Amino acid sequence: MIVKDDAAMDVARRRPCCEWCGHRCPNGTHPHHLFTRGAGRIDAPWNLVSLCAFHHRSHHDGNEPLKADLLAIVAQREKMLQEDVELAVWCVRRLPRDARPEQVERELRGLKPLAAKLVRQALKME
């Protein structure tokens, strides 16, 4: 399922500094998806981190910052556990592209409450 949120992408672009190194970015930061678009695009604040151009390229080249580092930054910023972010992404990936609300609710049964809330927010159900 693709979850597109232009507002979340705009916020990530407009952050004045790289969330990894703190470098000021006068031309805006690069939004980076923790869990890639190809794996189920989720444009939600809890799946985006703002990076300077240098660290965005460095990450994609397999260097620092590592995914675990970026996940820790987002979890701290959003005041949640890393596992809640991972659970929410896992759940959204499992949903069919045209999932109806009742299908979503069925998938959310048994999921931790915060992860379920993140999924509902990303799908604009809350």
C-alpha positions as CSV (number, residue, x, y, z in Angstrom):
1,M,0.0,0.0,0.0
2,I,1.3,3.5,-0.8
3,V,0.7,6.2,1.8
4,K,1.4,9.6,0.3
5,D,1.5,12.6,2.6
6,D,2.7,15.8,0.9
7,A,2.5,17.7,4.2
8,A,4.9,15.3,5.9
9,M,7.3,15.5,3.0
10,D,7.2,19.3,3.1
11,V,8.0,19.4,6.8
12,A,10.9,17.1,6.2
13,R,12.2,19.3,3.4
14,R,11.9,22.5,5.4
15,R,13.7,21.4,8.5
16,P,16.6,23.9,8.8
17,C,19.2,21.3,9.9
18,C,20.3,17.8,9.2
19,E,18.9,15.5,11.9
20,W,22.1,13.5,11.9
21,C,24.9,16.0,12.0
22,G,23.1,19.2,12.8
23,H,24.5,21.0,9.8
24,R,22.5,24.0,8.7
25,C,21.0,23.5,5.2
26,P,20.0,26.9,3.7
27,N,18.5,25.2,0.6
28,G,16.5,22.7,2.7
29,T,17.2,19.2,3.8
30,H,16.6,15.9,1.9
31,P,13.7,13.8,3.2
32,H,14.9,10.2,3.6
33,H,12.5,7.3,4.0
34,L,13.6,4.9,6.7
35,F,11.6,2.2,5.0
36,T,11.9,2.7,1.3
37,R,9.2,3.7,-1.1
38,G,9.8,0.4,-3.0
39,A,9.0,-1.5,0.1
40,G,5.7,0.3,0.6
41,R,5.9,4.0,0.3
42,I,4.9,5.6,3.6
43,D,5.2,9.4,3.7
44,A,4.5,9.8,7.4
45,P,6.6,11.8,9.9
46,W,7.6,8.5,11.7
47,N,9.1,7.2,8.4
48,L,11.0,10.3,7.4
49,V,14.2,11.8,8.6
50,S,15.7,15.1,7.3
51,L,19.3,14.8,6.1
52,C,21.9,17.2,4.5
53,A,22.9,16.3,1.0
54,F,26.2,14.9,2.1
55,H,24.7,12.5,4.7
56,H,21.8,11.5,2.4
57,R,24.3,10.4,-0.3
58,S,26.6,8.8,2.4
59,H,23.7,6.7,3.7
60,H,22.7,5.5,0.2
61,D,26.4,4.6,-0.4
62,G,26.2,2.3,2.6
63,N,28.1,4.5,5.0
64,E,27.0,6.5,8.1
65,P,24.4,7.2,9.2
66,L,23.1,3.7,9.4
67,K,19.4,2.8,9.3
68,A,19.5,2.0,13.0
69,D,20.9,5.4,13.8
70,L,18.2,7.1,11.7
71,L,15.5,5.0,13.3
72,A,16.7,6.0,16.8
73,I,16.5,9.7,15.7
74,V,13.0,9.4,14.5
75,A,11.8,7.4,17.5
76,Q,13.3,10.0,19.8
77,R,11.8,12.9,17.8
78,E,8.4,11.3,17.7
79,K,8.6,10.1,21.3
80,M,8.0,6.5,20.5
81,L,9.8,3.2,20.6
82,Q,11.7,2.0,17.5
83,E,9.7,-1.2,17.5
84,D,6.5,0.8,17.2
85,V,7.8,2.4,14.0
86,E,8.9,-1.0,12.6
87,L,5.5,-2.6,13.5
88,A,3.5,0.2,11.8
89,V,5.6,-0.1,8.6
90,W,5.2,-3.9,8.7
91,C,1.5,-3.6,8.9
92,V,1.1,-1.0,6.2
93,R,3.3,-3.1,3.8
94,R,0.9,-6.0,4.3
95,L,-2.2,-4.1,3.3
96,P,-3.4,-4.3,-0.3
97,R,-3.3,-1.1,-2.3
98,D,-7.1,-0.7,-2.3
99,A,-7.6,-1.8,1.4
100,R,-11.0,-0.8,2.8
101,P,-11.3,0.5,6.4
102,E,-12.7,-2.9,7.6
103,Q,-9.7,-4.7,6.1
104,V,-7.3,-2.3,7.8
105,E,-9.0,-2.8,11.2
106,R,-8.8,-6.5,10.8
107,E,-5.1,-6.3,10.2
108,L,-4.6,-4.0,13.2
109,R,-6.1,-6.5,15.7
110,G,-3.4,-7.7,18.0
111,L,-1.0,-4.9,17.1
112,K,0.4,-2.8,19.9
113,P,-1.9,0.3,20.4
114,L,0.7,2.9,19.4
115,A,1.6,1.0,16.2
116,A,-2.1,0.7,15.3
117,K,-2.6,4.4,16.0
118,L,0.4,5.3,13.7
119,V,-1.1,3.2,10.9
120,R,-4.6,4.8,11.3
121,Q,-3.0,8.3,11.2
122,A,-0.9,7.5,8.1
123,L,-4.1,6.2,6.4
124,K,-6.0,9.3,7.5
125,M,-8.4,7.1,9.5
126,E,-7.9,9.1,12.7
